[in-house]
């Protein structure tokens, strides 16, 4: 064997395996991914705990573990359908449906979910867990999400079950049996078979902490909804309805959204989205309502906020304890952060001098996605203060406006349609900072209203941060205790 081939073999990830693990739980698996280091470590840890405490399975704490039938989804208009949540929607802050399904859709009765049901992503990135709250009422969830409905015993410790599934141990069991060459999947029986230690004192402690975090998340989402509602009610803005838009050729024109525009109104832009008729409706609504005297209409650039971005910069990724966390556009939408990466401070040296502080985001700023899915915004709280953000994210620095109020407005359809209309790019959409600064923003003449709405949003983000911290600490504590028990049993 020549040296090049020998080196290739040496670079492979390989390990030895006890034959007993192949027959674990009566499943004989020969794919290496089912026997990862984390998977074997988790199995050995549970076997050690079993010497001192009882170990049951998730199915013994559940009334039912299932997914919906894979049927054709009958999507429809929002006025005629039921709000439908896709797997990616479940982890968004705030929880908002983007599609609606018809009531005649097959198997729809199994798509409803009740509070304190555990939802687990089944495909794509399988194993992400969520505890259902009150905001899921009147909404259905994609059938491609595993539902864990607790029984009477499981309901008493639902927070503990949820926390356990989110530990590295639970995640190792959740993902060890994933299959699929391109898109990974797990099945309900994989969840049902997961072993879970029963430690009464620990169960009660973890359960209380998770339920506290769950309540805070629920309150945070309700505050965001209330703030957005106040934008409309306090300013007197009418809701936007695309059904009121007149397109050419009656119904045929409505299907293809055909419309005409004067050459004098082109503004050097030939992309149709820049001239959509709904923008005229938005502008008309804002200007007509302004006459009532509740607010003053301004451009974002008119002393309201400054918007800027950074060019692409070198990134040296490192471990969490050696670098600075960096936010991606996806993180701005998440209820809790997944796949957070860290960058070394060495990435920010120019001519022997560090320019790191220039790239850090600060509390009170608003971050808005600039490329891909544009116009998604989030508030920089104390938790994110001093973090880094991708060059694909715009920095919005409020100047003469409550940052919470501005963010609440950016979440409304009035702002979203304006931002979408200003996208550039044929393949990857881009939102230019100057274009964002050109959007219309209603500023309340009564500063009390502005601050009341802003306070709701800021409070919502602080509650979200607190909930995530409580949950993170609870999961970490659970992992530490389980590992100590396993060591003691050896």
HELIX and SHEET records of a PDB file:
HELIX    1   1 UNK A    3  UNK A   10  1                                   8    
HELIX    2   2 UNK A   19  UNK A   22  1                                   4    
HELIX    3   3 UNK A   24  UNK A   26  5                                   3    
HELIX    4   4 UNK A   32  UNK A   35  5                                   4    
HELIX    5   5 UNK A   37  UNK A   49  1                                  13    
HELIX    6   6 UNK A   58  UNK A   61  5                                   4    
HELIX    7   7 UNK A   87  UNK A   91  5                                   5    
HELIX    8   8 UNK A  108  UNK A  110  5                                   3    
HELIX    9   9 UNK A  134  UNK A  136  5                                   3    
HELIX   10  10 UNK A  152  UNK A  156  1                                   5    
HELIX   11  11 UNK A  158  UNK A  166  1                                   9    
HELIX   12  12 UNK A  168  UNK A  175  1                                   8    
HELIX   13  13 UNK A  188  UNK A  192  1                                   5    
HELIX   14  14 UNK A  200  UNK A  235  1                                  36    
HELIX   15  15 UNK A  242  UNK A  244  5                                   3    
HELIX   16  16 UNK A  250  UNK A  256  1                                   7    
HELIX   17  17 UNK A  263  UNK A  265  5                                   3    
HELIX   18  18 UNK A  272  UNK A  275  5                                   4    
HELIX   19  19 UNK A  277  UNK A  290  1                                  14    
HELIX   20  20 UNK A  330  UNK A  333  5                                   4    
HELIX   21  21 UNK A  345  UNK A  348  5                                   4    
HELIX   22  22 UNK A  356  UNK A  359  1                                   4    
HELIX   23  23 UNK A  403  UNK A  410  1                                   8    
HELIX   24  24 UNK A  413  UNK A  421  1                                   9    
HELIX   25  25 UNK A  433  UNK A  436  1                                   4    
HELIX   26  26 UNK A  447  UNK A  489  1                                  43    
SHEET    1   A 2 UNK A  55  UNK A  57  0                                        
SHEET    2   A 2 UNK A 195  UNK A 197 -1                                        
SHEET    1   B 4 UNK A  62  UNK A  66  0                                        
SHEET    2   B 4 UNK A 145  UNK A 150 -1                                        
SHEET    3   B 4 UNK A 118  UNK A 121 -1                                        
SHEET    4   B 4 UNK A 129  UNK A 131 -1                                        
SHEET    1   C 3 UNK A  99  UNK A 101  0                                        
SHEET    2   C 3 UNK A  82  UNK A  85 -1                                        
SHEET    3   C 3 UNK A 139  UNK A 141  1                                        
SHEET    1   D 2 UNK A 123  UNK A 124  0                                        
SHEET    2   D 2 UNK A 184  UNK A 185 -1                                        
SHEET    1   E 2 UNK A 295  UNK A 299  0                                        
SHEET    2   E 2 UNK A 440  UNK A 444 -1                                        
SHEET    1   F 4 UNK A 305  UNK A 308  0                                        
SHEET    2   F 4 UNK A 393  UNK A 398 -1                                        
SHEET    3   F 4 UNK A 366  UNK A 369 -1                                        
SHEET    4   F 4 UNK A 377  UNK A 379 -1                                        
SHEET    1   G 3 UNK A 341  UNK A 343  0                                        
SHEET    2   G 3 UNK A 324  UNK A 327 -1                                        
SHEET    3   G 3 UNK A 388  UNK A 389  1                                        
SHEET    1   H 2 UNK A 349  UNK A 350  0                                        
SHEET    2   H 2 UNK A 353  UNK A 354 -1                                        
END                                                                             
